[in-house]
């Protein structure tokens, strides 16, 4: 019903225009033996891709005109004067009857795309949602030039994958707009730049990584100190090692010193009779059990707890050793 009303209104309008400007309207007609003309509701139109509108035609003989488009790829027209915009450019829509015709110049505008950002900087693992608006409200499709650097989903959500640069492109109706995405290198800092431990001790190193990505850990001397994937450092033996935390090629280091322990014996000299036992005690600063040994087991022996036994008259040394530190006690065995 509304469509009919529009047609009647257009007919009324065109009839009035025909009466007032009859002479002018004749320039849109091609006459032969009789006066034939076509009046249109519009002679010039600018529209967006995807738009549709109707051209209303009044003919002198009351017949329906034949509609044509000079460039159907730009805008097409059906037998009822319905024009559909397809791609940017200009075309001429013509309504024709016998001995008369009229045309409308139709310009289809190029779709413009506006992005919320033209440049963004993120880190690996970080997300950013890029939004796009188009001049004709048409949807956009997204694409990244380097998927290894950053990806983008159908909603414009960008995810950084590794340091580098990529171009994000939004496309609609043949138009494009781009945004440069930089995935920057992170900053990596260790809370401890130097630690000192004894053999067997452990400590968990902590890294402050700006991207929040967990670092990979490495020891340059595993015989001195090892480190687990979670940053737990374990001292193996006396010496120095360097622990490295690395993320995306950015590294931070910590110096590890596995210290020699201090060993204190309960006495430096011991007198013992043949067949008797005496207990030597040793205080080791690392808290580890030391290794006991004797220089002359024919004179005196010692067990793993520091218990010395006199074997025969003479002199022997009892040694206490732990991770590079060695002390001794002189033992005199008498009858």
C-alpha positions in Angstrom: 0.0 0.0 0.0 2.8 2.4 0.9 4.5 1.6 -2.4 1.4 2.5 -4.3 1.1 5.8 -2.4 4.7 6.6 -3.3 4.0 5.9 -7.0 0.8 8.0 -7.0 2.6 10.9 -5.3 5.5 10.7 -7.8 3.0 10.6 -10.7 1.3 13.7 -9.3 4.6 15.5 -8.8 5.9 14.6 -12.3 2.6 15.7 -13.9 2.9 19.1 -12.2 6.5 19.5 -13.3 5.5 18.5 -16.8 2.9 21.3 -17.0 5.2 23.9 -15.5 8.4 23.0 -17.4 7.1 21.2 -20.5 9.7 22.9 -22.7 12.6 21.9 -20.4 11.4 18.3 -20.2 11.6 17.9 -24.0 15.4 17.8 -23.8 15.1 14.4 -22.2 13.1 13.1 -25.2 13.9 11.9 -28.6 11.0 12.6 -30.9 10.2 11.2 -34.3 6.8 11.6 -36.0 4.9 12.4 -32.8 5.8 14.1 -29.5 7.0 11.3 -27.1 8.6 12.0 -23.7 9.7 10.3 -20.5 9.8 12.1 -17.2 11.8 10.7 -14.2 11.5 11.2 -10.5 15.3 11.9 -10.4 17.9 12.7 -13.0 21.0 12.6 -10.7 21.6 10.4 -7.7 24.5 9.6 -5.4 24.3 6.4 -3.3 26.4 3.9 -1.3 27.3 0.4 -2.3 24.4 -1.9 -1.4 21.8 0.9 -1.5 18.6 0.5 -3.5 16.1 3.0 -4.7 13.2 3.2 -7.2 13.2 5.6 -10.2 9.7 6.6 -11.1 9.0 7.2 -14.8 6.0 9.0 -16.4 5.6 8.2 -20.1 3.7 10.2 -22.7 2.0 7.1 -24.0 1.3 5.6 -20.6 3.3 2.5 -21.3 6.0 1.0 -19.0 9.5 2.0 -20.1 12.3 -0.4 -20.7 15.0 0.2 -18.1 18.8 -0.2 -18.8 22.0 0.5 -17.1 25.1 1.6 -19.0 27.3 -0.2 -16.5 25.6 -3.1 -14.8 28.6 -3.9 -12.7 28.3 -0.5 -11.0 24.5 -0.4 -10.6 21.8 -2.5 -12.0 18.1 -1.8 -12.7 15.2 -4.2 -12.9 12.1 -3.9 -15.1 10.3 -1.8 -12.4 13.0 0.8 -12.1 14.6 -0.6 -8.9 18.3 0.5 -8.9 20.8 -1.5 -6.9 24.3 -0.2 -6.2 27.1 -2.7 -6.6 30.5 -1.1 -6.7 32.1 2.4 -6.9 31.7 4.4 -10.1 29.2 6.2 -12.3 26.5 4.7 -14.6 23.5 5.9 -16.5 20.1 4.5 -15.9 17.8 5.0 -18.9 14.0 4.6 -19.2 13.0 4.2 -22.8 9.8 4.1 -24.8 9.2 4.3 -28.5 10.6 7.6 -29.8 11.4 8.8 -26.2 13.7 8.3 -23.3 15.2 9.9 -20.2 18.2 9.1 -18.1 19.5 9.4 -14.5 23.2 9.7 -13.7 23.9 7.4 -10.7 27.1 7.8 -8.8 28.0 4.9 -6.4 30.4 6.2 -3.7 33.4 4.2 -2.6 33.0 2.7 0.8 35.3 4.4 3.4 36.7 2.5 6.4 37.7 4.3 9.6 39.8 2.4 12.1 40.0 3.2 15.8 43.8 3.1 15.7 46.4 3.4 12.9 49.3 2.3 15.1 49.3 0.1 18.2 52.1 -1.4 20.3 51.6 -4.5 22.4 53.6 -7.3 23.9 53.5 -11.1 23.4 50.4 -12.5 25.0 48.7 -9.1 25.2 45.4 -8.4 23.4 43.9 -5.3 21.8 40.5 -4.9 20.1 40.6 -2.8 16.9 37.2 -1.4 15.8 36.2 -0.3 12.3 33.3 1.7 11.0 32.2 1.9 7.3 30.5 4.7 5.5 27.6 2.4 4.5 27.5 0.2 7.6 28.8 -2.8 5.7 30.7 -5.4 7.7 34.5 -5.7 7.5 36.8 -8.7 7.2 40.1 -8.7 9.0 43.5 -10.0 7.9 47.1 -9.9 9.3 50.1 -9.8 7.1 52.3 -11.9 9.4 50.4 -14.4 11.5 53.5 -15.4 13.3 53.7 -11.9 14.8 50.1 -11.2 15.7 46.7 -12.7 14.9 43.3 -11.1 14.6 39.8 -12.7 14.9 36.5 -11.9 13.3 35.7 -9.3 16.0 39.0 -7.4 15.6 40.7 -8.8 18.6 44.5 -8.8 18.1 46.8 -11.1 20.0 50.6 -10.6 20.1 52.6 -13.8 19.5 56.2 -12.7 19.2 58.2 -9.5 18.7 58.1 -7.9 15.3 55.7 -5.9 13.1 52.6 -6.8 11.1 49.9 -5.0 9.2 46.3 -5.5 10.1 43.9 -4.8 7.2 40.2 -4.2 7.3 38.3 -4.8 4.0 34.8 -3.9 2.9 33.3 -3.6 -0.6 36.8 -3.5 -2.1 38.0 -0.7 0.2 40.8 -1.3 2.7 42.2 0.4 5.8 45.3 -0.7 7.7 46.8 -0.5 11.2 50.5 -1.1 12.0 50.9 -3.5 14.9 54.2 -3.6 16.8 54.8 -6.5 19.2 57.6 -5.1 21.3 60.4 -6.9 23.1 59.7 -7.3 26.8 61.8 -6.1 29.7 63.2 -8.8 31.9 64.6 -8.2 35.4 65.6 -10.6 38.2 64.9 -9.7 41.8 68.3 -11.3 42.8 71.4 -10.5 40.8 73.7 -12.5 43.1 73.0 -15.4 45.5 75.2 -17.4 47.7 74.4 -21.0 48.8 76.0 -24.1 50.2 75.9 -27.4 48.4 72.4 -28.9 48.5 70.7 -25.7 49.3 68.0 -24.2 47.0 66.3 -21.0 46.3 63.6 -19.9 43.9 64.6 -17.1 41.6 61.9 -14.6 40.5 61.8 -12.7 37.3 59.8 -9.5 36.5 58.8 -9.8 32.8 56.8 -6.9 31.4 54.8 -9.1 29.1 53.9 -11.6 31.9 55.4 -14.5 30.0 57.2 -17.1 32.0 61.0 -17.1 31.2 63.1 -20.0 30.2 65.9 -20.7 32.7 69.5 -21.9 32.0 72.6 -22.5 34.0 76.0 -22.2 32.3 77.6 -24.7 34.8 75.2 -27.5 35.7 78.0 -29.2 37.7 77.9 -26.2 40.1 74.2 -25.2 40.1 71.1 -26.4 38.2 67.8 -24.6 37.8 64.3 -26.0 37.2 61.7 -24.6 34.7 59.9 -22.9 37.6 63.1 -21.0 38.6 64.1 -23.2 41.5 67.9 -23.0 41.8 69.8 -26.0 43.4 73.4 -25.8 44.5 75.4 -28.8 43.4 79.0 -28.1 44.5 81.5 -25.4 45.3 82.0 -22.9 42.5 80.4 -20.1 40.5 77.7 -20.3 37.8 75.6 -17.9 35.9 71.8 -18.3 35.7 70.0 -16.8 32.8 66.3 -16.0 32.5 65.2 -15.3 28.9 62.0 -14.2 27.1 61.8 -13.5 23.4 65.6 -13.1 23.1 65.8 -10.6 26.1 67.8 -12.0 29.0 68.7 -11.2 32.6 71.4 -12.9 34.6 72.1 -13.9 38.2 75.5 -14.9 39.6 75.4 -18.0 41.8 78.2 -18.7 44.3 78.2 -22.1 45.9 80.4 -21.4 48.9 82.9 -23.6 50.6 81.7 -24.4 54.1 83.6 -23.7 57.3 84.4 -26.8 59.4 85.3 -26.7 63.1 86.5 -29.8 64.9 85.9 -30.3 68.6 89.7 -30.7 69.0 92.8 -30.5 66.8 94.7 -33.1 68.7 93.6 -36.4 70.3 95.4 -38.9 72.5 94.0 -42.4 72.6 95.1 -45.8 73.8 95.1 -48.9 71.7 91.7 -50.5 71.6 89.9 -47.4 72.9 87.4 -45.2 71.1 87.0 -41.4 71.1 84.3 -39.4 69.4 85.3 -36.4 67.3 82.6 -33.9 66.5 82.6 -31.5 63.6 80.5 -28.4 63.0 79.9 -27.7 59.3 78.5 -24.3 58.4 76.6 -25.7 55.4 74.8 -28.2 57.7 75.8 -31.1 55.5 77.4 -34.3 56.8 81.2 -34.3 56.2 83.3 -37.2 55.0 85.7 -38.7 57.6 88.9 -40.5 56.7 92.3 -41.5 58.3 95.8 -41.1 57.0 96.9 -44.4 58.6 94.2 -47.0 59.3 96.9 -49.3 60.8 97.3 -46.8 63.7 93.8 -45.3 64.0 90.5 -45.7 62.2 87.4 -43.4 62.0 83.8 -44.2 61.1 81.2 -42.0 59.3 80.1 -40.5 62.6 83.6 -39.4 63.7 84.2 -42.2 66.1 88.0 -42.8 66.3 89.5 -46.2 67.3 93.1 -46.8 68.3 94.6 -49.7 66.5 98.3 -49.6 67.5 100.9 -47.3 68.9 101.7 -44.5 66.5 100.5 -41.2 64.9 97.7 -40.7 62.4 95.7 -37.8 60.9 91.9 -37.8 60.9 90.5 -35.8 58.1 87.1 -34.1 57.8 86.0 -33.0 54.3 83.0 -31.3 52.9 82.7 -29.6 49.4 86.2 -28.3 49.0 87.0 -27.7 52.7 89.2 -30.1 54.6 90.5 -30.0 58.1 92.4 -32.5 60.3 93.0 -33.7 63.8 96.3 -35.3 64.9 95.8 -38.6 66.7 98.4 -40.1 69.0 97.8 -43.8 69.9 99.6 -45.1 73.0 99.8 -48.4 74.7 
